[in-house]
Amino acid sequence: MNLALDRALQLKTLTESQILNCCLTPTGELVLNNAHPLDRQPTLYEKAHLRAAFYWLDRYQPDCQASHLEQVRGYLEAAHHLEQLKAWDLIRQIVFVRLNIEGNLQVLHQQLGIWGLYREQIALCQPLLGKVNSQLDCLCLNDLGYAYTHLCQFPTAVDYYQRLLQLARENQNTEAQAKALGGLGLCYGNWGQYKTAWNYCQQQLQVLDRIDESRWCIQSEDAISLESLGWEQDSYGEGLSTAVERGQTLANLGYLAIHLRQFHQAIDRCQQALAIARTINDTQTQWYALGRLAVANAQLGKRQKALDALEQQYQQRHQNRNCHQVSALLVNLGLVYCYQRNFRAAITCSQELLEINQHSGDISVQCYALLTLAFIHTWQDEVQLALEKTQQCLDLARQYHYQHHESQSLSQFSYLYSALGDVPKALDYGEQALALAQTINNSLFKGIALAVLGLAYLEAGKFVRSLRLIVASSIALPPWRGGDSQLLLAIILKRLFKYYGDRTS
């Protein structure tokens, strides 16, 4: 019999007298004192941390208008003090505290991620690794992968998700396997490695299918359908969590399909995600799926339909939407405005995007905004402004290993320097952009790089080489297959008209 377990402290019923009269077992567990001969009394240092933890749990009362961080600060500070005592079970209980803020009943570790408090999520979960059990390790590894993904520290995020995947396989935990694969899909997708991300998402769907089949077999004797078993249960039902993950993964596949230029498939995946999300009232997945559906429609020429949907979302952006959701909307809306040549509105979106992400640390979103602004300044012949924005994006892309943003920045520089008549720089940047685009193996970035390199050779007077590269660009990125490729064609024609106009005037 585990006597320490019988004397374990319970967060919900913790009192000041218990704090003052607890002791430590030989293994370092913090328990109620019952004069066990092997127990020891806490030192003065340990008692100070105990008192501080109790103060933050019991006495701290945030203002009703407090920020999200201040609303949960008591739990986070208490966890920090308990960490000094290695009171892992109490910290575990804090991790699962169910909050009741703004009618939201999420547990603390999940709510931190929803609010974008990624560093706090890391500080809460990281110390628990290897301290309690494998189930808690799975949860913490998943949260750490998620947090580092959104902090754009992708190699670190991949490492945590791979550790989760290995642990899940060792323990035959298919639910954790699904989370690890989905996390890797999300991480690689945000990193710009779209094909790798696609493969992980497909693997996750296969694991989710196995989970559903297993649950179906368990319930088959009672003739309960999969839908009644899971998809409409409350948030404690296992079936619902599978449906949530399936919807999220389908929405992510929609995002990836857009970047892989499979727009019809993107629409199909987003519509599947929407059907699931509406069934289980998953508003977050609905938000992302609707935005991606709009972008896919815009790429296929249905721009007004896309714009109407996105502008409706824009009006709802302050209704309990987190920074990441609003950022995704602004990226999508800015793209569609560019496709419609409404550059003033696109600038507004990009500036708002930069403003709200200055503190969140979402570098990818900042790169999107800077590239959009650089493109618009280029279109408007504001070369110096375009150079400044492109340099800012290139610096961020190289610092955080965003090869797709780096390739776009290099292409942008090539275009700008050929416009300035600096042919050596234009050729150098164009060659770098093309080499990187071929490494990434993405038709969009390859098409852009080929086009700007062709324009650089045009400025160099090498007309045959220029023509071959521009034709190769059109093959890699057909102008009739997407709003972005049409925009590229427009800016190429703009340069060609200027080039021949200058020489005939």
MOWOPE-V932804 format. One record per residue. N is the residue number from 1. RES is the residue in three letters. SS is DSSP state (~ for helix, > for strand, _ for the rest). OMEGA is omega in whole degrees, 0 to 359 (none if undefined). NEAR is the number of other ideal C-beta (glycine too) atoms within 10 Angstrom. Layout:
n->N res->RES ss->SS omega->OMEGA near->NEAR
n->N res->RES ss->SS omega->OMEGA near->NEAR
//
This chain:
n->1 res->MET ss->_ omega->181 near->5
n->2 res->ASN ss->_ omega->182 near->8
n->3 res->LEU ss->~ omega->179 near->12
n->4 res->ALA ss->~ omega->179 near->18
n->5 res->LEU ss->~ omega->179 near->10
n->6 res->ASP ss->~ omega->183 near->10
n->7 res->ARG ss->_ omega->184 near->18
n->8 res->ALA ss->> omega->178 near->14
n->9 res->LEU ss->_ omega->179 near->20
n->10 res->GLN ss->_ omega->185 near->11
n->11 res->LEU ss->~ omega->185 near->17
n->12 res->LYS ss->~ omega->184 near->6
n->13 res->THR ss->~ omega->183 near->7
n->14 res->LEU ss->_ omega->179 near->18
n->15 res->THR ss->_ omega->180 near->11
n->16 res->GLU ss->~ omega->180 near->13
n->17 res->SER ss->~ omega->177 near->8
n->18 res->GLN ss->~ omega->179 near->16
n->19 res->ILE ss->~ omega->183 near->19
n->20 res->LEU ss->~ omega->186 near->13
n->21 res->ASN ss->_ omega->179 near->12
n->22 res->CYS ss->> omega->180 near->22
n->23 res->CYS ss->> omega->182 near->18
n->24 res->LEU ss->> omega->178 near->21
n->25 res->THR ss->_ omega->178 near->15
n->26 res->PRO ss->_ omega->178 near->10
n->27 res->THR ss->_ omega->176 near->8
n->28 res->GLY ss->_ omega->179 near->11
n->29 res->GLU ss->_ omega->178 near->20
n->30 res->LEU ss->> omega->186 near->24
n->31 res->VAL ss->> omega->175 near->21
n->32 res->LEU ss->> omega->183 near->16
n->33 res->ASN ss->_ omega->172 near->15
n->34 res->ASN ss->_ omega->175 near->11
n->35 res->ALA ss->_ omega->176 near->6
n->36 res->HIS ss->_ omega->188 near->15
n->37 res->PRO ss->_ omega->183 near->4
n->38 res->LEU ss->_ omega->179 near->10
n->39 res->ASP ss->_ omega->173 near->19
n->40 res->ARG ss->> omega->179 near->12
n->41 res->GLN ss->> omega->177 near->11
n->42 res->PRO ss->_ omega->173 near->18
n->43 res->THR ss->_ omega->177 near->10
n->44 res->LEU ss->~ omega->178 near->6
n->45 res->TYR ss->~ omega->181 near->10
n->46 res->GLU ss->~ omega->178 near->19
n->47 res->LYS ss->~ omega->179 near->15
n->48 res->ALA ss->~ omega->178 near->13
n->49 res->HIS ss->~ omega->177 near->19
n->50 res->LEU ss->~ omega->180 near->23
n->51 res->ARG ss->~ omega->180 near->14
n->52 res->ALA ss->~ omega->179 near->16
n->53 res->ALA ss->~ omega->180 near->27
n->54 res->PHE ss->~ omega->179 near->19
n->55 res->TYR ss->~ omega->183 near->16
n->56 res->TRP ss->~ omega->180 near->19
n->57 res->LEU ss->~ omega->190 near->21
n->58 res->ASP ss->~ omega->189 near->14
n->59 res->ARG ss->_ omega->185 near->9
n->60 res->TYR ss->_ omega->180 near->13
n->61 res->GLN ss->_ omega->180 near->8
n->62 res->PRO ss->_ omega->176 near->14
n->63 res->ASP ss->_ omega->182 near->8
n->64 res->CYS ss->_ omega->179 near->6
n->65 res->GLN ss->_ omega->184 near->7
n->66 res->ALA ss->_ omega->176 near->13
n->67 res->SER ss->_ omega->178 near->12
n->68 res->HIS ss->~ omega->181 near->17
n->69 res->LEU ss->~ omega->181 near->14
n->70 res->GLU ss->~ omega->181 near->12
n->71 res->GLN ss->~ omega->181 near->18
n->72 res->VAL ss->_ omega->185 near->23
n->73 res->ARG ss->~ omega->181 near->16
n->74 res->GLY ss->~ omega->179 near->20
n->75 res->TYR ss->~ omega->183 near->23
n->76 res->LEU ss->~ omega->178 near->18
n->77 res->GLU ss->~ omega->178 near->16
n->78 res->ALA ss->~ omega->179 near->26
n->79 res->ALA ss->~ omega->179 near->27
n->80 res->HIS ss->~ omega->180 near->17
n->81 res->HIS ss->~ omega->179 near->22
n->82 res->LEU ss->~ omega->177 near->28
n->83 res->GLU ss->~ omega->179 near->20
n->84 res->GLN ss->~ omega->180 near->15
n->85 res->LEU ss->_ omega->184 near->21
n->86 res->LYS ss->_ omega->179 near->16
n->87 res->ALA ss->_ omega->189 near->26
n->88 res->TRP ss->~ omega->182 near->19
n->89 res->ASP ss->~ omega->177 near->19
n->90 res->LEU ss->~ omega->177 near->22
n->91 res->ILE ss->~ omega->176 near->26
n->92 res->ARG ss->~ omega->179 near->19
n->93 res->GLN ss->~ omega->177 near->20
n->94 res->ILE ss->~ omega->179 near->23
n->95 res->VAL ss->~ omega->185 near->22
n->96 res->PHE ss->_ omega->175 near->13
n->97 res->VAL ss->_ omega->180 near->18
n->98 res->ARG ss->> omega->184 near->11
n->99 res->LEU ss->_ omega->173 near->16
n->100 res->ASN ss->_ omega->183 near->8
n->101 res->ILE ss->> omega->181 near->14
n->102 res->GLU ss->_ omega->179 near->8
n->103 res->GLY ss->_ omega->181 near->6
n->104 res->ASN ss->> omega->183 near->13
n->105 res->LEU ss->_ omega->179 near->10
n->106 res->GLN ss->_ omega->174 near->16
n->107 res->VAL ss->> omega->190 near->15
n->108 res->LEU ss->~ omega->186 near->20
n->109 res->HIS ss->~ omega->177 near->21
n->110 res->GLN ss->~ omega->183 near->18
n->111 res->GLN ss->~ omega->177 near->20
n->112 res->LEU ss->~ omega->178 near->29
n->113 res->GLY ss->~ omega->179 near->20
n->114 res->ILE ss->~ omega->180 near->16
n->115 res->TRP ss->_ omega->182 near->21
n->116 res->GLY ss->_ omega->178 near->23
n->117 res->LEU ss->_ omega->189 near->19
n->118 res->TYR ss->~ omega->180 near->22
n->119 res->ARG ss->~ omega->177 near->12
n->120 res->GLU ss->~ omega->177 near->22
n->121 res->GLN ss->~ omega->178 near->27
n->122 res->ILE ss->~ omega->182 near->21
n->123 res->ALA ss->~ omega->180 near->16
n->124 res->LEU ss->~ omega->189 near->26
n->125 res->CYS ss->~ omega->187 near->25
n->126 res->GLN ss->~ omega->182 near->15
n->127 res->PRO ss->~ omega->184 near->18
n->128 res->LEU ss->~ omega->183 near->21
n->129 res->LEU ss->_ omega->178 near->14
n->130 res->GLY ss->_ omega->186 near->11
n->131 res->LYS ss->_ omega->186 near->15
n->132 res->VAL ss->_ omega->179 near->16
n->133 res->ASN ss->_ omega->185 near->9
n->134 res->SER ss->~ omega->179 near->14
n->135 res->GLN ss->~ omega->179 near->12
n->136 res->LEU ss->~ omega->176 near->19
n->137 res->ASP ss->~ omega->178 near->21
n->138 res->CYS ss->~ omega->180 near->21
n->139 res->LEU ss->~ omega->183 near->22
n->140 res->CYS ss->~ omega->178 near->26
n->141 res->LEU ss->~ omega->178 near->27
n->142 res->ASN ss->~ omega->179 near->22
n->143 res->ASP ss->~ omega->180 near->26
n->144 res->LEU ss->~ omega->176 near->25
n->145 res->GLY ss->~ omega->180 near->27
n->146 res->TYR ss->~ omega->183 near->26
n->147 res->ALA ss->~ omega->181 near->26
n->148 res->TYR ss->~ omega->174 near->23
n->149 res->THR ss->~ omega->183 near->25
n->150 res->HIS ss->~ omega->171 near->22
n->151 res->LEU ss->_ omega->178 near->20
n->152 res->CYS ss->_ omega->174 near->23
n->153 res->GLN ss->_ omega->193 near->19
n->154 res->PHE ss->~ omega->178 near->20
n->155 res->PRO ss->~ omega->178 near->10
n->156 res->THR ss->~ omega->179 near->17
n->157 res->ALA ss->~ omega->179 near->25
n->158 res->VAL ss->~ omega->180 near->20
n->159 res->ASP ss->~ omega->180 near->15
n->160 res->TYR ss->~ omega->179 near->27
n->161 res->TYR ss->~ omega->178 near->28
n->162 res->GLN ss->~ omega->176 near->15
n->163 res->ARG ss->~ omega->177 near->17
n->164 res->LEU ss->~ omega->181 near->27
n->165 res->LEU ss->~ omega->179 near->22
n->166 res->GLN ss->~ omega->180 near->13
n->167 res->LEU ss->~ omega->180 near->18
n->168 res->ALA ss->~ omega->179 near->24
n->169 res->ARG ss->~ omega->178 near->13
n->170 res->GLU ss->~ omega->182 near->9
n->171 res->ASN ss->_ omega->181 near->14
n->172 res->GLN ss->_ omega->180 near->8
n->173 res->ASN ss->_ omega->186 near->17
n->174 res->THR ss->~ omega->178 near->15
n->175 res->GLU ss->~ omega->179 near->16
n->176 res->ALA ss->~ omega->175 near->23
n->177 res->GLN ss->~ omega->180 near->24
n->178 res->ALA ss->~ omega->179 near->26
n->179 res->LYS ss->~ omega->180 near->26
n->180 res->ALA ss->~ omega->180 near->29
n->181 res->LEU ss->~ omega->177 near->26
n->182 res->GLY ss->~ omega->178 near->26
n->183 res->GLY ss->~ omega->177 near->27
n->184 res->LEU ss->~ omega->177 near->26
n->185 res->GLY ss->~ omega->179 near->27
n->186 res->LEU ss->~ omega->183 near->25
n->187 res->CYS ss->~ omega->181 near->27
n->188 res->TYR ss->~ omega->176 near->24
n->189 res->GLY ss->~ omega->177 near->21
n->190 res->ASN ss->~ omega->181 near->21
n->191 res->TRP ss->_ omega->180 near->22
n->192 res->GLY ss->_ omega->178 near->24
n->193 res->GLN ss->_ omega->195 near->21
n->194 res->TYR ss->~ omega->181 near->22
n->195 res->LYS ss->~ omega->176 near->13
n->196 res->THR ss->~ omega->179 near->17
n->197 res->ALA ss->~ omega->180 near->24
n->198 res->TRP ss->~ omega->181 near->20
n->199 res->ASN ss->~ omega->179 near->16
n->200 res->TYR ss->~ omega->179 near->24
n->201 res->CYS ss->~ omega->177 near->25
n->202 res->GLN ss->~ omega->177 near->13
n->203 res->GLN ss->~ omega->179 near->18
n->204 res->GLN ss->~ omega->179 near->26
n->205 res->LEU ss->~ omega->178 near->18
n->206 res->GLN ss->~ omega->178 near->12
n->207 res->VAL ss->~ omega->178 near->21
n->208 res->LEU ss->~ omega->176 near->21
n->209 res->ASP ss->~ omega->180 near->13
n->210 res->ARG ss->~ omega->178 near->13
n->211 res->ILE ss->~ omega->180 near->21
n->212 res->ASP ss->~ omega->179 near->18
n->213 res->GLU ss->~ omega->179 near->11
n->214 res->SER ss->~ omega->180 near->11
n->215 res->ARG ss->~ omega->178 near->17
n->216 res->TRP ss->~ omega->180 near->14
n->217 res->CYS ss->~ omega->181 near->9
n->218 res->ILE ss->~ omega->185 near->11
n->219 res->GLN ss->~ omega->187 near->16
n->220 res->SER ss->~ omega->181 near->10
n->221 res->GLU ss->~ omega->179 near->7
n->222 res->ASP ss->~ omega->178 near->7
n->223 res->ALA ss->_ omega->178 near->7
n->224 res->ILE ss->_ omega->181 near->14
n->225 res->SER ss->_ omega->179 near->11
n->226 res->LEU ss->~ omega->182 near->15
n->227 res->GLU ss->~ omega->181 near->11
n->228 res->SER ss->~ omega->178 near->12
n->229 res->LEU ss->~ omega->192 near->20
n->230 res->GLY ss->~ omega->196 near->22
n->231 res->TRP ss->~ omega->180 near->20
n->232 res->GLU ss->_ omega->175 near->14
n->233 res->GLN ss->_ omega->178 near->15
n->234 res->ASP ss->_ omega->188 near->6
n->235 res->SER ss->_ omega->177 near->11
n->236 res->TYR ss->_ omega->184 near->7
n->237 res->GLY ss->_ omega->180 near->15
n->238 res->GLU ss->~ omega->182 near->12
n->239 res->GLY ss->~ omega->180 near->20
n->240 res->LEU ss->~ omega->182 near->20
n->241 res->SER ss->~ omega->177 near->18
n->242 res->THR ss->~ omega->179 near->22
n->243 res->ALA ss->~ omega->178 near->24
n->244 res->VAL ss->~ omega->181 near->18
n->245 res->GLU ss->~ omega->180 near->22
n->246 res->ARG ss->~ omega->179 near->25
n->247 res->GLY ss->~ omega->179 near->26
n->248 res->GLN ss->~ omega->182 near->23
n->249 res->THR ss->~ omega->178 near->26
n->250 res->LEU ss->~ omega->176 near->23
n->251 res->ALA ss->~ omega->177 near->28
n->252 res->ASN ss->~ omega->176 near->26
n->253 res->LEU ss->~ omega->174 near->28
n->254 res->GLY ss->~ omega->177 near->28
n->255 res->TYR ss->~ omega->181 near->27
n->256 res->LEU ss->~ omega->180 near->27
n->257 res->ALA ss->~ omega->176 near->22
n->258 res->ILE ss->~ omega->182 near->26
n->259 res->HIS ss->~ omega->175 near->18
n->260 res->LEU ss->_ omega->175 near->18
n->261 res->ARG ss->_ omega->175 near->20
n->262 res->GLN ss->_ omega->193 near->17
n->263 res->PHE ss->~ omega->178 near->21
n->264 res->HIS ss->~ omega->177 near->11
n->265 res->GLN ss->~ omega->177 near->16
n->266 res->ALA ss->~ omega->179 near->25
n->267 res->ILE ss->~ omega->180 near->21
n->268 res->ASP ss->~ omega->181 near->17
n->269 res->ARG ss->~ omega->180 near->26
n->270 res->CYS ss->~ omega->178 near->28
n->271 res->GLN ss->~ omega->175 near->14
n->272 res->GLN ss->~ omega->179 near->18
n->273 res->ALA ss->~ omega->179 near->28
n->274 res->LEU ss->~ omega->181 near->22
n->275 res->ALA ss->~ omega->179 near->12
n->276 res->ILE ss->~ omega->184 near->22
n->277 res->ALA ss->~ omega->179 near->25
n->278 res->ARG ss->~ omega->179 near->14
n->279 res->THR ss->~ omega->184 near->14
n->280 res->ILE ss->~ omega->179 near->22
n->281 res->ASN ss->_ omega->176 near->10
n->282 res->ASP ss->_ omega->186 near->21
n->283 res->THR ss->~ omega->181 near->13
n->284 res->GLN ss->~ omega->178 near->18
n->285 res->THR ss->~ omega->176 near->26
n->286 res->GLN ss->~ omega->182 near->18
n->287 res->TRP ss->~ omega->182 near->22
n->288 res->TYR ss->~ omega->182 near->25
n->289 res->ALA ss->~ omega->179 near->28
n->290 res->LEU ss->~ omega->179 near->20
n->291 res->GLY ss->~ omega->181 near->25
n->292 res->ARG ss->~ omega->175 near->26
n->293 res->LEU ss->~ omega->179 near->26
n->294 res->ALA ss->~ omega->180 near->27
n->295 res->VAL ss->~ omega->179 near->27
n->296 res->ALA ss->~ omega->177 near->26
n->297 res->ASN ss->~ omega->179 near->22
n->298 res->ALA ss->~ omega->178 near->28
n->299 res->GLN ss->~ omega->181 near->25
n->300 res->LEU ss->_ omega->175 near->17
n->301 res->GLY ss->_ omega->180 near->15
n->302 res->LYS ss->_ omega->192 near->15
n->303 res->ARG ss->~ omega->180 near->17
n->304 res->GLN ss->~ omega->176 near->12
n->305 res->LYS ss->~ omega->179 near->14
n->306 res->ALA ss->~ omega->182 near->26
n->307 res->LEU ss->~ omega->179 near->21
n->308 res->ASP ss->~ omega->181 near->11
n->309 res->ALA ss->~ omega->182 near->21
n->310 res->LEU ss->~ omega->178 near->24
n->311 res->GLU ss->~ omega->174 near->15
n->312 res->GLN ss->~ omega->175 near->11
n->313 res->GLN ss->~ omega->182 near->21
n->314 res->TYR ss->~ omega->178 near->17
n->315 res->GLN ss->~ omega->183 near->8
n->316 res->GLN ss->_ omega->191 near->13
n->317 res->ARG ss->_ omega->180 near->16
n->318 res->HIS ss->_ omega->182 near->8
n->319 res->GLN ss->_ omega->177 near->7
n->320 res->ASN ss->_ omega->177 near->12
n->321 res->ARG ss->_ omega->179 near->17
n->322 res->ASN ss->_ omega->185 near->15
n->323 res->CYS ss->~ omega->182 near->16
n->324 res->HIS ss->~ omega->179 near->21
n->325 res->GLN ss->~ omega->180 near->20
n->326 res->VAL ss->~ omega->179 near->21
n->327 res->SER ss->~ omega->179 near->24
n->328 res->ALA ss->~ omega->178 near->21
n->329 res->LEU ss->~ omega->183 near->24
n->330 res->LEU ss->~ omega->175 near->30
n->331 res->VAL ss->~ omega->181 near->19
n->332 res->ASN ss->~ omega->182 near->25
n->333 res->LEU ss->~ omega->178 near->28
n->334 res->GLY ss->~ omega->178 near->27
n->335 res->LEU ss->~ omega->183 near->24
n->336 res->VAL ss->~ omega->175 near->25
n->337 res->TYR ss->~ omega->177 near->25
n->338 res->CYS ss->~ omega->179 near->23
n->339 res->TYR ss->~ omega->180 near->21
n->340 res->GLN ss->_ omega->182 near->16
n->341 res->ARG ss->_ omega->175 near->10
n->342 res->ASN ss->_ omega->189 near->15
n->343 res->PHE ss->~ omega->178 near->19
n->344 res->ARG ss->~ omega->178 near->8
n->345 res->ALA ss->~ omega->179 near->16
n->346 res->ALA ss->~ omega->177 near->24
n->347 res->ILE ss->~ omega->179 near->19
n->348 res->THR ss->~ omega->178 near->15
n->349 res->CYS ss->~ omega->183 near->26
n->350 res->SER ss->~ omega->179 near->28
n->351 res->GLN ss->~ omega->177 near->15
n->352 res->GLU ss->~ omega->179 near->18
n->353 res->LEU ss->~ omega->178 near->25
n->354 res->LEU ss->~ omega->183 near->18
n->355 res->GLU ss->~ omega->185 near->11
n->356 res->ILE ss->~ omega->181 near->18
n->357 res->ASN ss->_ omega->178 near->21
n->358 res->GLN ss->_ omega->184 near->9
n->359 res->HIS ss->_ omega->184 near->9
n->360 res->SER ss->_ omega->179 near->17
n->361 res->GLY ss->_ omega->178 near->15
n->362 res->ASP ss->_ omega->187 near->23
n->363 res->ILE ss->~ omega->180 near->20
n->364 res->SER ss->~ omega->180 near->22
n->365 res->VAL ss->~ omega->177 near->23
n->366 res->GLN ss->~ omega->177 near->24
n->367 res->CYS ss->~ omega->177 near->25
n->368 res->TYR ss->~ omega->182 near->24
n->369 res->ALA ss->~ omega->181 near->28
n->370 res->LEU ss->~ omega->179 near->27
n->371 res->LEU ss->~ omega->178 near->22
n->372 res->THR ss->~ omega->179 near->26
n->373 res->LEU ss->~ omega->179 near->27
n->374 res->ALA ss->~ omega->179 near->28
n->375 res->PHE ss->~ omega->182 near->23
n->376 res->ILE ss->~ omega->177 near->21
n->377 res->HIS ss->~ omega->177 near->22
n->378 res->THR ss->~ omega->180 near->22
n->379 res->TRP ss->~ omega->182 near->16
n->380 res->GLN ss->_ omega->179 near->12
n->381 res->ASP ss->_ omega->176 near->11
n->382 res->GLU ss->_ omega->193 near->15
n->383 res->VAL ss->~ omega->183 near->14
n->384 res->GLN ss->~ omega->177 near->9
n->385 res->LEU ss->~ omega->179 near->15
n->386 res->ALA ss->~ omega->178 near->23
n->387 res->LEU ss->~ omega->181 near->18
n->388 res->GLU ss->~ omega->181 near->15
n->389 res->LYS ss->~ omega->180 near->24
n->390 res->THR ss->~ omega->179 near->26
n->391 res->GLN ss->~ omega->178 near->15
n->392 res->GLN ss->~ omega->180 near->19
n->393 res->CYS ss->~ omega->181 near->26
n->394 res->LEU ss->~ omega->179 near->23
n->395 res->ASP ss->~ omega->179 near->14
n->396 res->LEU ss->~ omega->182 near->19
n->397 res->ALA ss->~ omega->180 near->26
n->398 res->ARG ss->~ omega->180 near->13
n->399 res->GLN ss->~ omega->185 near->10
n->400 res->TYR ss->_ omega->174 near->18
n->401 res->HIS ss->_ omega->174 near->14
n->402 res->TYR ss->_ omega->184 near->23
n->403 res->GLN ss->~ omega->181 near->18
n->404 res->HIS ss->~ omega->177 near->21
n->405 res->HIS ss->~ omega->178 near->24
n->406 res->GLU ss->~ omega->179 near->25
n->407 res->SER ss->~ omega->179 near->27
n->408 res->GLN ss->~ omega->179 near->29
n->409 res->SER ss->~ omega->179 near->29
n->410 res->LEU ss->~ omega->176 near->27
n->411 res->SER ss->~ omega->179 near->29
n->412 res->GLN ss->~ omega->178 near->27
n->413 res->PHE ss->~ omega->179 near->24
n->414 res->SER ss->~ omega->180 near->27
n->415 res->TYR ss->~ omega->183 near->28
n->416 res->LEU ss->~ omega->182 near->22
n->417 res->TYR ss->~ omega->175 near->23
n->418 res->SER ss->~ omega->176 near->26
n->419 res->ALA ss->~ omega->179 near->19
n->420 res->LEU ss->_ omega->180 near->13
n->421 res->GLY ss->_ omega->179 near->9
n->422 res->ASP ss->_ omega->187 near->15
n->423 res->VAL ss->~ omega->180 near->17
n->424 res->PRO ss->~ omega->179 near->10
n->425 res->LYS ss->~ omega->181 near->16
n->426 res->ALA ss->~ omega->179 near->26
n->427 res->LEU ss->~ omega->181 near->20
n->428 res->ASP ss->~ omega->180 near->16
n->429 res->TYR ss->~ omega->179 near->27
n->430 res->GLY ss->~ omega->178 near->28
n->431 res->GLU ss->~ omega->178 near->15
n->432 res->GLN ss->~ omega->181 near->19
n->433 res->ALA ss->~ omega->181 near->27
n->434 res->LEU ss->~ omega->179 near->22
n->435 res->ALA ss->~ omega->180 near->13
n->436 res->LEU ss->~ omega->179 near->22
n->437 res->ALA ss->~ omega->178 near->26
n->438 res->GLN ss->~ omega->176 near->13
n->439 res->THR ss->~ omega->179 near->11
n->440 res->ILE ss->~ omega->181 near->19
n->441 res->ASN ss->_ omega->179 near->11
n->442 res->ASN ss->_ omega->187 near->23
n->443 res->SER ss->~ omega->180 near->19
n->444 res->LEU ss->~ omega->183 near->22
n->445 res->PHE ss->~ omega->178 near->27
n->446 res->LYS ss->~ omega->179 near->22
n->447 res->GLY ss->~ omega->179 near->26
n->448 res->ILE ss->~ omega->182 near->30
n->449 res->ALA ss->~ omega->178 near->28
n->450 res->LEU ss->~ omega->182 near->25
n->451 res->ALA ss->~ omega->183 near->27
n->452 res->VAL ss->~ omega->177 near->32
n->453 res->LEU ss->~ omega->176 near->28
n->454 res->GLY ss->~ omega->178 near->25
n->455 res->LEU ss->~ omega->178 near->25
n->456 res->ALA ss->~ omega->178 near->28
n->457 res->TYR ss->~ omega->174 near->23
n->458 res->LEU ss->~ omega->178 near->23
n->459 res->GLU ss->~ omega->179 near->19
n->460 res->ALA ss->_ omega->179 near->15
n->461 res->GLY ss->_ omega->180 near->9
n->462 res->LYS ss->_ omega->192 near->16
n->463 res->PHE ss->~ omega->181 near->10
n->464 res->VAL ss->~ omega->178 near->8
n->465 res->ARG ss->~ omega->179 near->15
n->466 res->SER ss->~ omega->182 near->20
n->467 res->LEU ss->~ omega->180 near->13
n->468 res->ARG ss->~ omega->181 near->14
n->469 res->LEU ss->~ omega->180 near->22
n->470 res->ILE ss->~ omega->175 near->20
n->471 res->VAL ss->~ omega->178 near->12
n->472 res->ALA ss->~ omega->177 near->16
n->473 res->SER ss->~ omega->181 near->25
n->474 res->SER ss->~ omega->177 near->18
n->475 res->ILE ss->~ omega->179 near->10
n->476 res->ALA ss->~ omega->185 near->19
n->477 res->LEU ss->_ omega->184 near->23
n->478 res->PRO ss->_ omega->183 near->15
n->479 res->PRO ss->_ omega->181 near->17
n->480 res->TRP ss->_ omega->184 near->9
n->481 res->ARG ss->_ omega->174 near->14
n->482 res->GLY ss->_ omega->179 near->23
n->483 res->GLY ss->~ omega->181 near->22
n->484 res->ASP ss->~ omega->178 near->20
n->485 res->SER ss->~ omega->176 near->23
n->486 res->GLN ss->~ omega->177 near->16
n->487 res->LEU ss->~ omega->177 near->17
n->488 res->LEU ss->~ omega->178 near->22
n->489 res->LEU ss->~ omega->181 near->19
n->490 res->ALA ss->~ omega->183 near->13
n->491 res->ILE ss->~ omega->174 near->17
n->492 res->ILE ss->~ omega->179 near->21
n->493 res->LEU ss->~ omega->178 near->11
n->494 res->LYS ss->~ omega->180 near->13
n->495 res->ARG ss->~ omega->180 near->20
n->496 res->LEU ss->~ omega->178 near->15
n->497 res->PHE ss->~ omega->179 near->10
n->498 res->LYS ss->~ omega->181 near->12
n->499 res->TYR ss->~ omega->182 near->16
n->500 res->TYR ss->~ omega->176 near->11
n->501 res->GLY ss->~ omega->180 near->9
n->502 res->ASP ss->~ omega->184 near->8
n->503 res->ARG ss->~ omega->179 near->7
n->504 res->THR ss->~ omega->182 near->6
n->505 res->SER ss->_ omega->none near->5
//
